[in-house]
Amino acid sequence: MVVVVSAPYTTRIALAGLPVSVEQGRLSWGDDLMARAVRDKSEPMSAVFAVPGFAATYSVGVVWSLCRWGIGFLGAYVVSDLTGSPRLVQLTGTLLWAPLLFVGLMGGAVSDRLPRRTLLFAQFAVLGPLTAGIGILSLLDRLPLWLLYLYMVAAGFGWVTDMTVRKAMVYDLVGDDRIDKAMAFEGLASSLGLVAGTLAGGILIGTVGAGGAYLAVAGAIGLATLLLTRVPSIPLPATRSQDRSSLRVELREGLGLVGKRPLLASVLGVTALTNFFHFAYFPMVPVIADRLNASPAATGALAAATGLGMAVGATIVLRSPVRRGLLYALGSAGAFVFLLGFAAFDRYLLVFASLLVASSFVGLFGATQSALVMTSVGKEARGRAMGLLAMAIGMLPLGMTTLGEVAEAVGPQSALLISNLIGLAGLAIFLWRRPECLRAA
């Protein structure tokens, strides 16, 4: 069947077996994959940067990504160097990610009620001085372990704010038409931030020590604050700005989205499984590197393999016409499979290569995740949907704690193998029961 569609589409599109309707010059169908493919071919990948305000908002995200991954790497490295305990190393990641689980939905509800740009300013105003203080105490060799752990929790709140506030701002700016490209670029920013944050962390530790590295992160947070002044103030949707319902009601409504939106439930389930069983490995990188007798710089490079791989995956998403839901599920499965090599091999290059390939699949997963969540709900619930995603990602600290305990009992390598094999089996069972994300365009 051939359908000729009027403006804004001026191309004859050949369709076969797809339910099509034309209304007021717009094309719609059950699966809009081909529509997105036509649109993607009609504009360059960089077209999203022409949207007013996106470049400034994106630049803030790039710098913050460098900071958050640097904070995570520095915390794990310092504790590993001080204690050598896998359990205590994993605790740094547990505390960094714990706020996502416990206050993620609340962060989303606040994002739907208050000016989002103001919330970002508040985040940087608190975290910048805290980071500088940690750096000074470390330089003076007076940084107690308990204070470092409290700082990781504070940094975790910053992660919640970025996910529920700044990413919702991105959707406010670009809308449905360019959200796939915007989120793929977001994934690329996270990847490059991980690479730069971990590499810089390893190099700075080897040159100016952990204290100097923390002060560099504090300076980067100051830069993010300056960049934020260029971000336009985006008004909340009218339905939200006029809503006077209590926060408790909004939290209940947010949780209710899971039962009402099958696609959202499917995406969140895959997210929870992947974060619990796969991503828990990250604080273990210094432990694996120590087993390989790697230098601080080589340890940073190994951690950076995660970011390099994620950048590859995000780039694939930018260029691929494949359904975002299929890329999302495939990314999760591939991450589980290839991380087995990271745990099993005993040579640095093989460990590095395994982590690089696994992280390439993570890039597919991460670059499609937020777009799937935000397109599964209306604009008035976007912040709360991202809050639910934050809670699903918040399964990570539980996974980190579990992995740390298992590693204490059977060793890091065996613990990583067990975790990823169980996760792969759990993913297959879940997608068999809840396959909605596989069919998402």
Summary of the structure (lengths in Angstrom):
residues: 441
radius of gyration: 21.6
end to end distance: 21.0
largest distance: 74.0
contacts: 1696
relative contact order: 0.15
helix: 80%
strand: 3%
